[in-house]
């Protein structure tokens, strides 16, 4: 079983991928870990990203999946598209699950109360491109 430290390290690695990738314009933690005091030691990791409108979202997801598989042993469990958003579920050693979603920047916005921006902003916020 994974530890909280392993989950935090994975979160930091994926957010570093986002910060280093010019195709990514926004990043946020979603789900139970996005709110203060939320989640528990068994909570999975849910991250969402806004991708530059000129870039195919699946290209970014495929690149990241390859990187995470090579570096950390990730295996893809599922993938789906719903509206403008593409979702991918990755499983890591120790049964650590990462749910990642990516949306074109022009349509990137929260769809619920459990979202904490790490960088960037929603498409409908003042100053959003």
N, C-alpha and C positions, 0 to 999 in steps of 0.2 A: 504494500500500500504506500502511496506517495506521502510525503511530508509537506507541511505548510511551507517549509523552506524551499522544497523542490518546486512547488506551485509558484511561489514568489519569484524564483529564479527563471522559470519559464515565462512568466509575465514580463519580467525585465528583458529577457532575450527577444521576445516577440515585439515589444515596444521599441527596442533598439533597432530591430529590422525595419520597423515603420519609420523611425526617425532618420535612418540612413537611406531610405528609399525615396527618391524624388517624386515617384508616382503617387505617394501617399500624402494627402493634404490635411487629414484629421484622424484622430485616434481617440477611442473612449473605452472605458471598462463598463460593461453592462451586467445585469443580473444581480445576484445577491451580494457579490463582492464590491459592487459599485456604491453601496450605501454604508455609512459609518455603522460599525457593529454588525454588518450583514455577513451572511455566510457562516460556515463553520469549517472545521478541519477537513471535512469530506467534500466541500463545495468544489465544483469544477471551475474552470477559468473561461470567462466569456469576454471576448474583445471584438470591437467593431471598428471599421476603418472607412474613411472617405477617400476615394481614389480619383485622381485627376480625370475630368470628363473625357479627355482625348485618349485615355488608356483603357484597353479591355481588362475588366476586373479579373476574369479568369486567368489572364496571363500573370498577374500579380500573385493570385492564389496558387497557381501552379509553381511559380518560382519559389515562393515561401514554403510550400509543401515539400519540395525537393530539398531545400536548405534544412528544414526541420527534421526530415527523415534522415538525411546524411549526418547531421550533427547530433541529434538526440533520439534517433530511433522511432520517429513518429510513423504511425500507420493511419491511413485514411479510413474512417468508419462510414462516413456518409457525406453526401453533398447534394445540395438542392438550390434551385433558384425560386425566389418568390418576389414577384414584382421586379423592382430594379436591383434587389439585393441577392447576392450569392452567398450561400452558407457552406461551410465545410467543418466537419467534426473530425478531429485528430485524436488518436489515443497514443499515449506515451508509456514507457515502462513504469510499473508501479500503479497502473490503472488511472493515471492522470489524464483527464480529458480536457481538450481545448476546443471550444466552440468559437470559430472565427467567422465574421461576416464582413463583406465588403460591398460598398454601394458607390455608384458614381457621385462625385462631389455635389453636383447640382441637385441631387435628390437625397443627400445625406442629412437625416434629421432624427431626433429621438422619437420613438413610438411608444414610450412608456416612461414611468418615473425613475426607473433604476438605470441611470446613465450618468457617468462622471467623465467629462472630457479630460484627456491627458494633454492633447494639443489640438489646434484647429478649432473649428466651430461648425454648427449646423448650417445648412444651406440657407435657411430663412432668417438667420441672425443678422443684425446690422453689420455691415462690413464684409459679409461673406461674398465670395466671388461666385 
